[in-house]
């Protein structure tokens, strides 16, 4: 979606200015129709405005809930992957003594790559693809190393390591999938269209009544834009102010991380 390539704060600013402009246009249209409008029409217009405002509130709540659920899913996926990597780090001790140092270095390198990959802007597909290539290469190297040990010296303890390694790879795939899940474009566009409609109705109703509630209009517009800003920010996995805390993953590459598990 094109909107996701634009910074959240810029979307919020442009949306706020657009809302104020639409409100003013609706107000002038209402003022122009005021002379030809009967008193019975004004309550009907206000009722329609209230209905559209209720629909907007429903869409905002629905979109906020969806974006928050996806943010929680990304946080849970990060924690699952951190646990999977930590389990592999702990089970490296099940390998033959001669393989432990090299494998530990590879797993630490893998954890560091996963941390760096999660910080890459989602609008930089080339860099994301480069990280994914390096991650896949490390996965293949770790698996081939373990498979070779299983062929030379099979054991139950080695099977435990292989199972942990497989879980780590699955966790990476699951986490990558959560990054791609955002609020559907149709829902976002419907929410923005409804917001524009509410703004037009608010300005038109004010024009019909002959008043101009400037303070209330600016306040309402600001609150609506702030809510939409939070929705966009939550729904952007690798952009904006609200990001998944990676401190659990970062602890895995600390010198004492393995010993603590």
C-alpha positions in Angstrom: 0.0 0.0 0.0 1.4 3.4 -1.0 0.5 5.0 2.3 2.9 2.7 4.1 5.8 4.2 2.2 5.1 7.7 3.7 6.1 8.6 7.3 3.3 8.4 9.8 3.8 12.0 11.0 3.6 13.3 7.4 0.3 11.4 6.8 -1.1 12.8 10.1 -0.1 16.4 9.2 -1.5 16.2 5.6 -4.7 14.5 6.9 -5.2 17.2 9.5 -4.8 20.0 6.9 -7.1 18.1 4.5 -9.8 17.7 7.2 -9.7 21.4 8.0 -9.9 22.3 4.3 -12.9 19.9 3.8 -14.6 21.3 6.8 -14.3 24.8 5.5 -15.6 23.7 2.1 -18.6 22.0 3.7 -19.3 25.0 5.9 -19.4 27.3 2.9 -21.6 24.9 1.0 -24.0 24.8 4.0 -24.0 28.6 4.3 -24.8 28.9 0.6 -27.8 26.5 1.0 -29.0 28.1 4.2 -31.4 30.5 2.5 -33.1 27.7 0.6 -33.2 25.3 3.5 -36.2 24.8 5.8 -36.0 24.4 9.5 -37.1 20.8 9.2 -34.1 19.9 7.1 -31.5 21.0 9.6 -32.4 18.3 12.3 -32.4 15.7 9.6 -28.9 16.7 8.5 -27.7 16.6 12.1 -29.1 13.1 12.5 -27.3 11.9 9.3 -24.1 13.5 10.6 -24.5 11.6 13.9 -25.0 8.4 12.1 -21.9 8.8 10.0 -19.9 9.8 13.1 -21.1 6.6 14.8 -19.9 4.6 11.8 -16.5 6.4 11.9 -16.2 5.5 15.6 -16.9 1.9 14.8 -14.3 1.8 12.0 -11.7 3.5 14.2 -12.3 1.1 17.0 -12.2 -1.9 14.6 -9.0 -0.7 12.9 -7.3 0.1 16.2 -8.2 -3.3 17.5 -6.8 -5.0 14.4 -3.5 -3.0 14.4 -3.0 -3.7 18.1 -3.6 -7.4 17.7 -1.0 -7.5 14.9 1.4 -5.6 17.1 0.9 -8.1 19.9 1.4 -10.9 17.4 4.7 -9.5 16.3 5.8 -9.1 19.9 4.8 -12.7 20.7 6.6 -14.0 17.5 9.8 -12.1 18.6 9.6 -13.7 22.1 9.0 -17.2 20.5 12.1 -16.8 18.3 14.2 -15.5 21.2 13.2 -18.6 23.2 14.0 -20.9 20.2 17.4 -19.3 19.7 18.2 -19.5 23.4 17.3 -23.2 23.4 19.7 -23.8 20.6 22.4 -21.9 22.4 21.8 -24.1 25.5 21.8 -27.4 23.5 25.0 -26.7 21.7 26.6 -28.3 24.8 25.1 -31.6 23.6 27.3 -31.6 20.5 30.8 -33.1 20.5 33.4 -30.9 22.3 35.3 -30.2 19.1 32.2 -28.7 17.5 30.8 -26.6 20.3 33.0 -23.4 19.9 32.3 -23.1 16.1 28.6 -23.8 16.5 28.3 -21.3 19.3 29.9 -18.7 17.1 27.5 -19.5 14.3 24.4 -19.3 16.5 25.5 -16.0 18.0 26.1 -14.7 14.5 22.6 -15.9 13.6 21.0 -14.1 16.6 22.8 -10.9 15.7 21.6 -11.1 12.1 18.0 -11.6 13.3 18.3 -8.5 15.5 19.7 -6.4 12.6 17.2 -7.7 10.1 14.3 -6.7 12.4 15.5 -3.1 12.4 15.6 -2.8 8.6 13.0 -0.4 7.2 10.2 -2.3 5.6 10.4 0.1 2.6 14.0 -1.1 1.8 13.3 -4.5 0.1 16.9 -4.8 -1.2 18.5 -4.7 2.2 15.8 -7.0 3.6 16.5 -9.5 0.8 20.2 -9.3 1.5 19.7 -10.0 5.2 17.4 -12.9 4.4 20.0 -14.4 2.1 22.6 -14.3 4.8 20.2 -15.7 7.4 19.3 -18.6 5.0 22.9 -19.3 4.4 23.6 -19.5 8.1 20.6 -21.8 8.6 21.9 -24.1 5.9 25.4 -24.1 7.4 24.0 -24.9 10.9 21.8 -27.7 9.6 24.5 -29.3 7.4 26.9 -29.2 10.3 24.4 -31.0 12.6 23.4 -33.4 9.9 27.0 -34.4 9.3 27.4 -35.1 13.0 24.2 -37.2 13.0 25.6 -39.3 10.2 29.0 -39.7 11.8 27.9 -40.2 15.4 24.1 -40.4 15.9 22.8 -40.1 19.4 19.7 -39.1 21.4 21.3 -35.9 22.6 22.1 -34.9 19.0 18.4 -35.4 18.1 17.5 -32.9 20.8 19.8 -30.4 19.3 18.4 -31.0 15.8 14.8 -30.6 17.1 15.8 -27.2 18.7 17.5 -26.1 15.5 14.3 -27.0 13.5 12.2 -25.0 16.0 14.5 -22.0 15.6 14.1 -22.1 11.8 10.3 -22.4 12.2 10.2 -19.5 14.6 12.0 -17.3 12.1 9.5 -18.2 9.4 6.6 -17.5 11.7 8.0 -14.1 12.7 8.6 -13.1 9.1 5.0 -13.9 8.3 3.7 -11.6 11.1 5.6 -8.7 9.6 3.5 -9.0 6.4 0.2 -9.0 8.2 -1.3 -5.5 8.4 -4.7 -3.9 8.5 -6.4 -4.6 5.1 -6.1 -1.7 2.6 -9.9 -1.8 2.1 -10.5 -1.1 5.8 -8.0 1.8 5.8 -9.5 3.4 2.8 -13.1 3.0 4.1 -12.0 4.6 7.4 -10.4 7.6 5.6 -13.5 8.0 3.3 -15.8 7.9 6.3 -13.6 10.5 8.1 -13.9 12.8 5.1 -17.7 12.3 5.0 -18.0 13.2 8.7 -15.9 16.3 8.1 -18.1 17.4 5.2 -21.3 16.8 7.2 -19.9 18.7 10.2 -19.0 21.7 8.1 -22.2 21.6 6.2 -24.4 21.4 9.3 -22.5 24.3 10.8 -23.1 26.3 7.6 -26.8 25.6 7.7 -27.1 26.8 11.3 -25.1 29.9 10.5 -22.4 29.2 13.1 -18.8 28.3 12.9 -17.6 26.2 15.8 -13.9 26.6 15.0 -12.4 25.5 18.3 -14.6 22.4 18.5 -13.9 21.5 14.8 -10.1 21.9 15.3 -10.2 19.8 18.5 -12.3 17.0 16.9 -10.1 17.0 13.8 -6.9 16.8 16.0 -8.3 13.9 18.1 -9.4 11.9 15.1 -6.0 12.4 13.3 -4.1 11.4 16.5 -6.1 8.1 16.7 -5.5 7.4 13.0 -1.8 8.2 13.5 -1.6 5.6 16.3 -3.4 3.1 14.1 -0.9 3.6 11.2 2.1 3.6 13.6 1.0 0.3 15.3 0.4 -1.2 11.9 4.0 -0.5 10.6 6.2 -3.3 11.8 9.5 -1.5 11.1 8.6 2.2 10.9 7.3 4.8 13.2 7.6 5.4 17.0 5.9 2.3 18.3 8.2 -0.7 17.7 8.5 -4.2 19.2 11.1 -4.2 22.1 14.0 -6.4 21.1 15.7 -6.4 24.4 15.1 -10.1 24.9 16.7 -10.9 21.5 19.6 -8.5 22.2 20.3 -10.3 25.5 21.0 -13.5 23.5 24.2 -12.1 22.1 25.5 -10.9 25.5 28.5 -12.9 26.8 26.5 -14.3 29.7 23.4 -15.1 27.7 24.2 -18.8 27.2 25.2 -19.4 30.8 21.9 -18.0 32.2 19.7 -20.4 30.3 
